[in-house]
Amino acid sequence: MAAPEGWTEQEGALVREFRLPGFREAIVLVNRIADLAESENHHPDLEIHYDRVLVRWWTHTAGGVTDRDRELAAKTSELL
């Protein structure tokens, strides 16, 4: 199964950088991702850089990307 649109597979994770208008909007996106992650009990790595959010979905126990990571990456894209 391929990576969702806008995502790339890098070093065993699905990765995407989101650019937002500013810091507040970046934090809103992070909070939405946190809500998704908590509801799914599956948590990505997140980096916040003022107006950018870098998201990495991967499954530690599988040692890389699973179909669940692809599904959650697609759901993350829908949060914008």
PyMOL Python script that loads the backbone (N, CA, C, O; Angstrom):
from pymol import cmd

cmd.read_pdbstr("""\
ATOM      1  N   MET A   1       0.850  -1.178   0.000  1.00  0.00           N
ATOM      2  CA  MET A   1       0.000   0.000   0.000  1.00  0.00           C
ATOM      3  C   MET A   1       0.900   1.247   0.000  1.00  0.00           C
ATOM      4  O   MET A   1       1.868   1.324   0.757  1.00  0.00           O
ATOM      5  N   ALA A   2       0.573   2.199  -0.841  1.00  0.00           N
ATOM      6  CA  ALA A   2       1.380   3.411  -0.984  1.00  0.00           C
ATOM      7  C   ALA A   2       1.073   4.412   0.126  1.00  0.00           C
ATOM      8  O   ALA A   2       0.045   4.330   0.799  1.00  0.00           O
ATOM      9  N   ALA A   3       1.980   5.341   0.293  1.00  0.00           N
ATOM     10  CA  ALA A   3       1.783   6.425   1.261  1.00  0.00           C
ATOM     11  C   ALA A   3       0.623   7.298   0.799  1.00  0.00           C
ATOM     12  O   ALA A   3       0.435   7.487  -0.403  1.00  0.00           O
ATOM     13  N   PRO A   4      -0.155   7.831   1.736  1.00  0.00           N
ATOM     14  CA  PRO A   4      -1.231   8.748   1.355  1.00  0.00           C
ATOM     15  C   PRO A   4      -0.671   9.970   0.624  1.00  0.00           C
ATOM     16  O   PRO A   4       0.502  10.312   0.778  1.00  0.00           O
ATOM     17  N   GLU A   5      -1.506  10.612  -0.156  1.00  0.00           N
ATOM     18  CA  GLU A   5      -1.091  11.783  -0.910  1.00  0.00           C
ATOM     19  C   GLU A   5      -0.498  12.846   0.026  1.00  0.00           C
ATOM     20  O   GLU A   5      -1.077  13.176   1.061  1.00  0.00           O
ATOM     21  N   GLY A   6       0.653  13.363  -0.359  1.00  0.00           N
ATOM     22  CA  GLY A   6       1.317  14.396   0.421  1.00  0.00           C
ATOM     23  C   GLY A   6       2.307  13.865   1.446  1.00  0.00           C
ATOM     24  O   GLY A   6       3.066  14.636   2.033  1.00  0.00           O
ATOM     25  N   TRP A   7       2.307  12.565   1.665  1.00  0.00           N
ATOM     26  CA  TRP A   7       3.177  11.932   2.648  1.00  0.00           C
ATOM     27  C   TRP A   7       4.297  11.191   1.928  1.00  0.00           C
ATOM     28  O   TRP A   7       4.110  10.702   0.814  1.00  0.00           O
ATOM     29  N   THR A   8       5.469  11.110   2.574  1.00  0.00           N
ATOM     30  CA  THR A   8       6.566  10.308   2.046  1.00  0.00           C
ATOM     31  C   THR A   8       7.010   9.325   3.121  1.00  0.00           C
ATOM     32  O   THR A   8       6.847   9.563   4.318  1.00  0.00           O
ATOM     33  N   GLU A   9       7.564   8.237   2.667  1.00  0.00           N
ATOM     34  CA  GLU A   9       8.115   7.268   3.616  1.00  0.00           C
ATOM     35  C   GLU A   9       9.602   7.543   3.750  1.00  0.00           C
ATOM     36  O   GLU A   9      10.349   7.484   2.774  1.00  0.00           O
ATOM     37  N   GLN A  10      10.026   7.849   4.989  1.00  0.00           N
ATOM     38  CA  GLN A  10      11.417   8.177   5.276  1.00  0.00           C
ATOM     39  C   GLN A  10      11.842   7.450   6.539  1.00  0.00           C
ATOM     40  O   GLN A  10      11.193   7.563   7.579  1.00  0.00           O
ATOM     41  N   GLU A  11      12.912   6.719   6.447  1.00  0.00           N
ATOM     42  CA  GLU A  11      13.503   6.054   7.610  1.00  0.00           C
ATOM     43  C   GLU A  11      12.464   5.302   8.436  1.00  0.00           C
ATOM     44  O   GLU A  11      12.441   5.405   9.663  1.00  0.00           O
ATOM     45  N   GLY A  12      11.611   4.552   7.761  1.00  0.00           N
ATOM     46  CA  GLY A  12      10.642   3.707   8.448  1.00  0.00           C
ATOM     47  C   GLY A  12       9.449   4.426   9.037  1.00  0.00           C
ATOM     48  O   GLY A  12       8.795   3.900   9.938  1.00  0.00           O
ATOM     49  N   ALA A  13       9.146   5.637   8.539  1.00  0.00           N
ATOM     50  CA  ALA A  13       7.995   6.387   9.027  1.00  0.00           C
ATOM     51  C   ALA A  13       7.341   7.127   7.870  1.00  0.00           C
ATOM     52  O   ALA A  13       7.992   7.454   6.878  1.00  0.00           O
ATOM     53  N   LEU A  14       6.043   7.387   8.010  1.00  0.00           N
ATOM     54  CA  LEU A  14       5.350   8.273   7.084  1.00  0.00           C
ATOM     55  C   LEU A  14       5.550   9.689   7.600  1.00  0.00           C
ATOM     56  O   LEU A  14       5.283   9.972   8.768  1.00  0.00           O
ATOM     57  N   VAL A  15       6.019  10.581   6.730  1.00  0.00           N
ATOM     58  CA  VAL A  15       6.412  11.920   7.154  1.00  0.00           C
ATOM     59  C   VAL A  15       5.735  12.971   6.273  1.00  0.00           C
ATOM     60  O   VAL A  15       5.645  12.833   5.053  1.00  0.00           O
ATOM     61  N   ARG A  16       5.266  14.020   6.936  1.00  0.00           N
ATOM     62  CA  ARG A  16       4.725  15.168   6.208  1.00  0.00           C
ATOM     63  C   ARG A  16       4.922  16.420   7.039  1.00  0.00           C
ATOM     64  O   ARG A  16       4.744  16.417   8.257  1.00  0.00           O
ATOM     65  N   GLU A  17       5.297  17.498   6.348  1.00  0.00           N
ATOM     66  CA  GLU A  17       5.394  18.791   7.003  1.00  0.00           C
ATOM     67  C   GLU A  17       4.203  19.642   6.561  1.00  0.00           C
ATOM     68  O   GLU A  17       3.936  19.800   5.370  1.00  0.00           O
ATOM     69  N   PHE A  18       3.502  20.180   7.546  1.00  0.00           N
ATOM     70  CA  PHE A  18       2.382  21.071   7.288  1.00  0.00           C
ATOM     71  C   PHE A  18       2.831  22.498   7.564  1.00  0.00           C
ATOM     72  O   PHE A  18       3.408  22.773   8.616  1.00  0.00           O
ATOM     73  N   ARG A  19       2.572  23.414   6.625  1.00  0.00           N
ATOM     74  CA  ARG A  19       2.870  24.841   6.817  1.00  0.00           C
ATOM     75  C   ARG A  19       1.557  25.543   7.121  1.00  0.00           C
ATOM     76  O   ARG A  19       0.559  25.378   6.418  1.00  0.00           O
ATOM     77  N   LEU A  20       1.588  26.335   8.193  1.00  0.00           N
ATOM     78  CA  LEU A  20       0.405  27.042   8.645  1.00  0.00           C
ATOM     79  C   LEU A  20       0.665  28.548   8.613  1.00  0.00           C
ATOM     80  O   LEU A  20       1.817  28.968   8.495  1.00  0.00           O
ATOM     81  N   PRO A  21      -0.393  29.374   8.717  1.00  0.00           N
ATOM     82  CA  PRO A  21      -0.195  30.825   8.690  1.00  0.00           C
ATOM     83  C   PRO A  21       0.644  31.358   9.853  1.00  0.00           C
ATOM     84  O   PRO A  21       1.297  32.391   9.707  1.00  0.00           O
ATOM     85  N   GLY A  22       0.642  30.694  10.979  1.00  0.00           N
ATOM     86  CA  GLY A  22       1.399  31.173  12.127  1.00  0.00           C
ATOM     87  C   GLY A  22       1.430  30.155  13.242  1.00  0.00           C
ATOM     88  O   GLY A  22       0.962  29.027  13.089  1.00  0.00           O
ATOM     89  N   PHE A  23       1.992  30.568  14.373  1.00  0.00           N
ATOM     90  CA  PHE A  23       2.181  29.667  15.504  1.00  0.00           C
ATOM     91  C   PHE A  23       0.855  29.163  16.072  1.00  0.00           C
ATOM     92  O   PHE A  23       0.712  27.968  16.335  1.00  0.00           O
ATOM     93  N   ARG A  24      -0.106  30.051  16.264  1.00  0.00           N
ATOM     94  CA  ARG A  24      -1.397  29.629  16.834  1.00  0.00           C
ATOM     95  C   ARG A  24      -2.059  28.547  15.986  1.00  0.00           C
ATOM     96  O   ARG A  24      -2.594  27.572  16.514  1.00  0.00           O
ATOM     97  N   GLU A  25      -2.019  28.727  14.675  1.00  0.00           N
ATOM     98  CA  GLU A  25      -2.619  27.736  13.782  1.00  0.00           C
ATOM     99  C   GLU A  25      -1.869  26.406  13.848  1.00  0.00           C
ATOM    100  O   GLU A  25      -2.475  25.340  13.746  1.00  0.00           O
ATOM    101  N   ALA A  26      -0.550  26.475  14.019  1.00  0.00           N
ATOM    102  CA  ALA A  26       0.245  25.251  14.168  1.00  0.00           C
ATOM    103  C   ALA A  26      -0.170  24.507  15.434  1.00  0.00           C
ATOM    104  O   ALA A  26      -0.284  23.281  15.431  1.00  0.00           O
ATOM    105  N   ILE A  27      -0.392  25.247  16.507  1.00  0.00           N
ATOM    106  CA  ILE A  27      -0.795  24.622  17.768  1.00  0.00           C
ATOM    107  C   ILE A  27      -2.201  24.036  17.656  1.00  0.00           C
ATOM    108  O   ILE A  27      -2.472  22.970  18.209  1.00  0.00           O
ATOM    109  N   VAL A  28      -3.090  24.717  16.950  1.00  0.00           N
ATOM    110  CA  VAL A  28      -4.439  24.166  16.729  1.00  0.00           C
ATOM    111  C   VAL A  28      -4.330  22.822  16.010  1.00  0.00           C
ATOM    112  O   VAL A  28      -4.998  21.862  16.392  1.00  0.00           O
ATOM    113  N   LEU A  29      -3.488  22.746  14.968  1.00  0.00           N
ATOM    114  CA  LEU A  29      -3.318  21.480  14.253  1.00  0.00           C
ATOM    115  C   LEU A  29      -2.744  20.411  15.179  1.00  0.00           C
ATOM    116  O   LEU A  29      -3.210  19.272  15.168  1.00  0.00           O
ATOM    117  N   VAL A  30      -1.754  20.758  15.969  1.00  0.00           N
ATOM    118  CA  VAL A  30      -1.164  19.792  16.898  1.00  0.00           C
ATOM    119  C   VAL A  30      -2.226  19.273  17.864  1.00  0.00           C
ATOM    120  O   VAL A  30      -2.264  18.077  18.155  1.00  0.00           O
ATOM    121  N   ASN A  31      -3.073  20.143  18.353  1.00  0.00           N
ATOM    122  CA  ASN A  31      -4.139  19.707  19.267  1.00  0.00           C
ATOM    123  C   ASN A  31      -5.123  18.776  18.573  1.00  0.00           C
ATOM    124  O   ASN A  31      -5.595  17.815  19.180  1.00  0.00           O
ATOM    125  N   ARG A  32      -5.435  19.042  17.325  1.00  0.00           N
ATOM    126  CA  ARG A  32      -6.326  18.146  16.569  1.00  0.00           C
ATOM    127  C   ARG A  32      -5.671  16.780  16.371  1.00  0.00           C
ATOM    128  O   ARG A  32      -6.324  15.744  16.503  1.00  0.00           O
ATOM    129  N   ILE A  33      -4.380  16.787  16.054  1.00  0.00           N
ATOM    130  CA  ILE A  33      -3.653  15.520  15.902  1.00  0.00           C
ATOM    131  C   ILE A  33      -3.624  14.772  17.231  1.00  0.00           C
ATOM    132  O   ILE A  33      -3.785  13.552  17.265  1.00  0.00           O
ATOM    133  N   ALA A  34      -3.422  15.496  18.314  1.00  0.00           N
ATOM    134  CA  ALA A  34      -3.404  14.867  19.644  1.00  0.00           C
ATOM    135  C   ALA A  34      -4.750  14.215  19.949  1.00  0.00           C
ATOM    136  O   ALA A  34      -4.792  13.107  20.484  1.00  0.00           O
ATOM    137  N   ASP A  35      -5.841  14.886  19.616  1.00  0.00           N
ATOM    138  CA  ASP A  35      -7.170  14.305  19.836  1.00  0.00           C
ATOM    139  C   ASP A  35      -7.348  13.028  19.013  1.00  0.00           C
ATOM    140  O   ASP A  35      -7.864  12.028  19.514  1.00  0.00           O
ATOM    141  N   LEU A  36      -6.919  13.065  17.747  1.00  0.00           N
ATOM    142  CA  LEU A  36      -6.987  11.875  16.893  1.00  0.00           C
ATOM    143  C   LEU A  36      -6.148  10.753  17.482  1.00  0.00           C
ATOM    144  O   LEU A  36      -6.610   9.616  17.584  1.00  0.00           O
ATOM    145  N   ALA A  37      -4.923  11.065  17.868  1.00  0.00           N
ATOM    146  CA  ALA A  37      -4.009  10.056  18.412  1.00  0.00           C
ATOM    147  C   ALA A  37      -4.574   9.417  19.671  1.00  0.00           C
ATOM    148  O   ALA A  37      -4.502   8.200  19.839  1.00  0.00           O
ATOM    149  N   GLU A  38      -5.133  10.231  20.551  1.00  0.00           N
ATOM    150  CA  GLU A  38      -5.710   9.698  21.787  1.00  0.00           C
ATOM    151  C   GLU A  38      -6.915   8.813  21.489  1.00  0.00           C
ATOM    152  O   GLU A  38      -7.074   7.758  22.103  1.00  0.00           O
ATOM    153  N   SER A  39      -7.758   9.230  20.558  1.00  0.00           N
ATOM    154  CA  SER A  39      -8.951   8.431  20.244  1.00  0.00           C
ATOM    155  C   SER A  39      -8.587   7.096  19.598  1.00  0.00           C
ATOM    156  O   SER A  39      -9.324   6.119  19.729  1.00  0.00           O
ATOM    157  N   GLU A  40      -7.455   7.057  18.903  1.00  0.00           N
ATOM    158  CA  GLU A  40      -7.006   5.842  18.223  1.00  0.00           C
ATOM    159  C   GLU A  40      -5.986   5.054  19.046  1.00  0.00           C
ATOM    160  O   GLU A  40      -5.610   3.944  18.669  1.00  0.00           O
ATOM    161  N   ASN A  41      -5.540   5.620  20.161  1.00  0.00           N
ATOM    162  CA  ASN A  41      -4.504   5.015  20.997  1.00  0.00           C
ATOM    163  C   ASN A  41      -3.263   4.643  20.169  1.00  0.00           C
ATOM    164  O   ASN A  41      -2.703   3.553  20.293  1.00  0.00           O
ATOM    165  N   HIS A  42      -2.866   5.589  19.328  1.00  0.00           N
ATOM    166  CA  HIS A  42      -1.688   5.413  18.465  1.00  0.00           C
ATOM    167  C   HIS A  42      -1.125   6.815  18.257  1.00  0.00           C
ATOM    168  O   HIS A  42      -1.844   7.700  17.794  1.00  0.00           O
ATOM    169  N   HIS A  43       0.129   7.032  18.585  1.00  0.00           N
ATOM    170  CA  HIS A  43       0.654   8.384  18.707  1.00  0.00           C
ATOM    171  C   HIS A  43       1.835   8.631  17.778  1.00  0.00           C
ATOM    172  O   HIS A  43       2.787   7.850  17.757  1.00  0.00           O
ATOM    173  N   PRO A  44       1.775   9.723  17.008  1.00  0.00           N
ATOM    174  CA  PRO A  44       2.878  10.062  16.110  1.00  0.00           C
ATOM    175  C   PRO A  44       3.950  10.861  16.839  1.00  0.00           C
ATOM    176  O   PRO A  44       3.745  11.323  17.962  1.00  0.00           O
ATOM    177  N   ASP A  45       5.079  11.014  16.194  1.00  0.00           N
ATOM    178  CA  ASP A  45       6.085  11.967  16.629  1.00  0.00           C
ATOM    179  C   ASP A  45       5.711  13.307  15.994  1.00  0.00           C
ATOM    180  O   ASP A  45       5.372  13.366  14.813  1.00  0.00           O
ATOM    181  N   LEU A  46       5.775  14.376  16.780  1.00  0.00           N
ATOM    182  CA  LEU A  46       5.425  15.714  16.301  1.00  0.00           C
ATOM    183  C   LEU A  46       6.562  16.686  16.590  1.00  0.00           C
ATOM    184  O   LEU A  46       7.182  16.635  17.653  1.00  0.00           O
ATOM    185  N   GLU A  47       6.828  17.572  15.635  1.00  0.00           N
ATOM    186  CA  GLU A  47       7.771  18.667  15.836  1.00  0.00           C
ATOM    187  C   GLU A  47       7.064  19.949  15.443  1.00  0.00           C
ATOM    188  O   GLU A  47       6.420  20.022  14.396  1.00  0.00           O
ATOM    189  N   ILE A  48       7.189  20.960  16.290  1.00  0.00           N
ATOM    190  CA  ILE A  48       6.584  22.255  16.014  1.00  0.00           C
ATOM    191  C   ILE A  48       7.707  23.262  15.785  1.00  0.00           C
ATOM    192  O   ILE A  48       8.619  23.390  16.601  1.00  0.00           O
ATOM    193  N   HIS A  49       7.626  23.971  14.668  1.00  0.00           N
ATOM    194  CA  HIS A  49       8.605  25.005  14.317  1.00  0.00           C
ATOM    195  C   HIS A  49       7.832  26.241  13.867  1.00  0.00           C
ATOM    196  O   HIS A  49       7.607  26.431  12.672  1.00  0.00           O
ATOM    197  N   TYR A  50       7.435  27.061  14.795  1.00  0.00           N
ATOM    198  CA  TYR A  50       6.672  28.284  14.595  1.00  0.00           C
ATOM    199  C   TYR A  50       5.451  28.067  13.699  1.00  0.00           C
ATOM    200  O   TYR A  50       4.350  27.882  14.216  1.00  0.00           O
ATOM    201  N   ASP A  51       5.610  28.083  12.379  1.00  0.00           N
ATOM    202  CA  ASP A  51       4.465  27.944  11.474  1.00  0.00           C
ATOM    203  C   ASP A  51       4.482  26.616  10.711  1.00  0.00           C
ATOM    204  O   ASP A  51       3.810  26.468   9.691  1.00  0.00           O
ATOM    205  N   ARG A  52       5.253  25.660  11.216  1.00  0.00           N
ATOM    206  CA  ARG A  52       5.346  24.347  10.575  1.00  0.00           C
ATOM    207  C   ARG A  52       5.164  23.257  11.619  1.00  0.00           C
ATOM    208  O   ARG A  52       5.602  23.382  12.763  1.00  0.00           O
ATOM    209  N   VAL A  53       4.506  22.188  11.194  1.00  0.00           N
ATOM    210  CA  VAL A  53       4.360  21.007  12.052  1.00  0.00           C
ATOM    211  C   VAL A  53       4.835  19.811  11.239  1.00  0.00           C
ATOM    212  O   VAL A  53       4.317  19.542  10.155  1.00  0.00           O
ATOM    213  N   LEU A  54       5.810  19.103  11.761  1.00  0.00           N
ATOM    214  CA  LEU A  54       6.320  17.898  11.133  1.00  0.00           C
ATOM    215  C   LEU A  54       5.718  16.703  11.861  1.00  0.00           C
ATOM    216  O   LEU A  54       5.827  16.585  13.082  1.00  0.00           O
ATOM    217  N   VAL A  55       5.083  15.824  11.099  1.00  0.00           N
ATOM    218  CA  VAL A  55       4.392  14.665  11.674  1.00  0.00           C
ATOM    219  C   VAL A  55       5.035  13.399  11.143  1.00  0.00           C
ATOM    220  O   VAL A  55       5.301  13.279   9.947  1.00  0.00           O
ATOM    221  N   ARG A  56       5.284  12.454  12.043  1.00  0.00           N
ATOM    222  CA  ARG A  56       5.830  11.135  11.668  1.00  0.00           C
ATOM    223  C   ARG A  56       4.939  10.057  12.270  1.00  0.00           C
ATOM    224  O   ARG A  56       4.848   9.927  13.491  1.00  0.00           O
ATOM    225  N   TRP A  57       4.286   9.289  11.417  1.00  0.00           N
ATOM    226  CA  TRP A  57       3.506   8.130  11.867  1.00  0.00           C
ATOM    227  C   TRP A  57       4.325   6.876  11.607  1.00  0.00           C
ATOM    228  O   TRP A  57       4.839   6.670  10.508  1.00  0.00           O
ATOM    229  N   TRP A  58       4.439   6.039  12.635  1.00  0.00           N
ATOM    230  CA  TRP A  58       5.122   4.747  12.495  1.00  0.00           C
ATOM    231  C   TRP A  58       4.718   3.888  13.685  1.00  0.00           C
ATOM    232  O   TRP A  58       4.207   4.390  14.686  1.00  0.00           O
ATOM    233  N   THR A  59       4.956   2.587  13.561  1.00  0.00           N
ATOM    234  CA  THR A  59       4.593   1.668  14.631  1.00  0.00           C
ATOM    235  C   THR A  59       5.861   1.026  15.176  1.00  0.00           C
ATOM    236  O   THR A  59       6.530   0.246  14.500  1.00  0.00           O
ATOM    237  N   HIS A  60       6.165   1.375  16.408  1.00  0.00           N
ATOM    238  CA  HIS A  60       7.382   0.895  17.059  1.00  0.00           C
ATOM    239  C   HIS A  60       7.444  -0.633  17.072  1.00  0.00           C
ATOM    240  O   HIS A  60       8.472  -1.216  16.726  1.00  0.00           O
ATOM    241  N   THR A  61       6.354  -1.277  17.470  1.00  0.00           N
ATOM    242  CA  THR A  61       6.371  -2.738  17.605  1.00  0.00           C
ATOM    243  C   THR A  61       6.524  -3.445  16.262  1.00  0.00           C
ATOM    244  O   THR A  61       6.988  -4.584  16.211  1.00  0.00           O
ATOM    245  N   ALA A  62       6.137  -2.777  15.174  1.00  0.00           N
ATOM    246  CA  ALA A  62       6.294  -3.366  13.844  1.00  0.00           C
ATOM    247  C   ALA A  62       7.629  -2.976  13.212  1.00  0.00           C
ATOM    248  O   ALA A  62       8.032  -3.542  12.195  1.00  0.00           O
ATOM    249  N   GLY A  63       8.302  -2.018  13.812  1.00  0.00           N
ATOM    250  CA  GLY A  63       9.580  -1.578  13.261  1.00  0.00           C
ATOM    251  C   GLY A  63       9.447  -0.746  12.004  1.00  0.00           C
ATOM    252  O   GLY A  63      10.388  -0.668  11.214  1.00  0.00           O
ATOM    253  N   GLY A  64       8.294  -0.121  11.802  1.00  0.00           N
ATOM    254  CA  GLY A  64       8.110   0.705  10.610  1.00  0.00           C
ATOM    255  C   GLY A  64       6.652   1.065  10.386  1.00  0.00           C
ATOM    256  O   GLY A  64       5.862   1.160  11.326  1.00  0.00           O
ATOM    257  N   VAL A  65       6.318   1.261   9.127  1.00  0.00           N
ATOM    258  CA  VAL A  65       4.994   1.730   8.732  1.00  0.00           C
ATOM    259  C   VAL A  65       4.039   0.558   8.550  1.00  0.00           C
ATOM    260  O   VAL A  65       4.375  -0.453   7.933  1.00  0.00           O
ATOM    261  N   THR A  66       2.845   0.718   9.099  1.00  0.00           N
ATOM    262  CA  THR A  66       1.783  -0.282   8.934  1.00  0.00           C
ATOM    263  C   THR A  66       0.583   0.368   8.241  1.00  0.00           C
ATOM    264  O   THR A  66       0.549   1.582   8.039  1.00  0.00           O
ATOM    265  N   ASP A  67      -0.396  -0.461   7.883  1.00  0.00           N
ATOM    266  CA  ASP A  67      -1.620   0.070   7.281  1.00  0.00           C
ATOM    267  C   ASP A  67      -2.311   1.052   8.226  1.00  0.00           C
ATOM    268  O   ASP A  67      -2.913   2.027   7.778  1.00  0.00           O
ATOM    269  N   ARG A  68      -2.226   0.801   9.508  1.00  0.00           N
ATOM    270  CA  ARG A  68      -2.819   1.719  10.488  1.00  0.00           C
ATOM    271  C   ARG A  68      -2.155   3.088  10.417  1.00  0.00           C
ATOM    272  O   ARG A  68      -2.840   4.106  10.516  1.00  0.00           O
ATOM    273  N   ASP A  69      -0.845   3.131  10.250  1.00  0.00           N
ATOM    274  CA  ASP A  69      -0.140   4.405  10.102  1.00  0.00           C
ATOM    275  C   ASP A  69      -0.609   5.136   8.842  1.00  0.00           C
ATOM    276  O   ASP A  69      -0.799   6.352   8.862  1.00  0.00           O
ATOM    277  N   ARG A  70      -0.792   4.401   7.762  1.00  0.00           N
ATOM    278  CA  ARG A  70      -1.279   5.012   6.517  1.00  0.00           C
ATOM    279  C   ARG A  70      -2.678   5.593   6.718  1.00  0.00           C
ATOM    280  O   ARG A  70      -2.975   6.693   6.251  1.00  0.00           O
ATOM    281  N   GLU A  71      -3.522   4.854   7.410  1.00  0.00           N
ATOM    282  CA  GLU A  71      -4.884   5.316   7.689  1.00  0.00           C
ATOM    283  C   GLU A  71      -4.852   6.591   8.538  1.00  0.00           C
ATOM    284  O   GLU A  71      -5.576   7.545   8.251  1.00  0.00           O
ATOM    285  N   LEU A  72      -4.025   6.610   9.568  1.00  0.00           N
ATOM    286  CA  LEU A  72      -3.969   7.780  10.439  1.00  0.00           C
ATOM    287  C   LEU A  72      -3.290   8.971   9.768  1.00  0.00           C
ATOM    288  O   LEU A  72      -3.617  10.120  10.065  1.00  0.00           O
ATOM    289  N   ALA A  73      -2.362   8.706   8.879  1.00  0.00           N
ATOM    290  CA  ALA A  73      -1.763   9.800   8.106  1.00  0.00           C
ATOM    291  C   ALA A  73      -2.836  10.449   7.228  1.00  0.00           C
ATOM    292  O   ALA A  73      -2.920  11.675   7.151  1.00  0.00           O
ATOM    293  N   ALA A  74      -3.646   9.634   6.573  1.00  0.00           N
ATOM    294  CA  ALA A  74      -4.730  10.170   5.746  1.00  0.00           C
ATOM    295  C   ALA A  74      -5.711  10.979   6.593  1.00  0.00           C
ATOM    296  O   ALA A  74      -6.151  12.052   6.180  1.00  0.00           O
ATOM    297  N   LYS A  75      -6.052  10.468   7.774  1.00  0.00           N
ATOM    298  CA  LYS A  75      -6.955  11.206   8.668  1.00  0.00           C
ATOM    299  C   LYS A  75      -6.313  12.506   9.129  1.00  0.00           C
ATOM    300  O   LYS A  75      -7.006  13.511   9.288  1.00  0.00           O
ATOM    301  N   THR A  76      -4.996  12.503   9.348  1.00  0.00           N
ATOM    302  CA  THR A  76      -4.292  13.718   9.740  1.00  0.00           C
ATOM    303  C   THR A  76      -4.421  14.784   8.657  1.00  0.00           C
ATOM    304  O   THR A  76      -4.641  15.956   8.961  1.00  0.00           O
ATOM    305  N   SER A  77      -4.288  14.384   7.406  1.00  0.00           N
ATOM    306  CA  SER A  77      -4.411  15.341   6.288  1.00  0.00           C
ATOM    307  C   SER A  77      -5.795  15.983   6.279  1.00  0.00           C
ATOM    308  O   SER A  77      -5.935  17.143   5.891  1.00  0.00           O
ATOM    309  N   GLU A  78      -6.798  15.256   6.694  1.00  0.00           N
ATOM    310  CA  GLU A  78      -8.168  15.769   6.690  1.00  0.00           C
ATOM    311  C   GLU A  78      -8.418  16.781   7.811  1.00  0.00           C
ATOM    312  O   GLU A  78      -9.448  17.456   7.807  1.00  0.00           O
ATOM    313  N   LEU A  79      -7.508  16.896   8.756  1.00  0.00           N
ATOM    314  CA  LEU A  79      -7.692  17.800   9.893  1.00  0.00           C
ATOM    315  C   LEU A  79      -7.496  19.264   9.555  1.00  0.00           C
ATOM    316  O   LEU A  79      -7.898  20.136  10.324  1.00  0.00           O
ATOM    317  N   LEU A  80      -6.884  19.546   8.416  1.00  0.00           N
ATOM    318  CA  LEU A  80      -6.624  20.949   8.050  1.00  0.00           C
ATOM    319  C   LEU A  80      -7.891  21.700   7.739  1.00  0.00           C
ATOM    320  O   LEU A  80      -7.841  22.887   7.415  1.00  0.00           O
TER     321      LEU A  80
END
""", "prot")
cmd.dss("prot")
cmd.show_as("cartoon", "prot")
cmd.util.cbc("prot")
cmd.orient("prot")
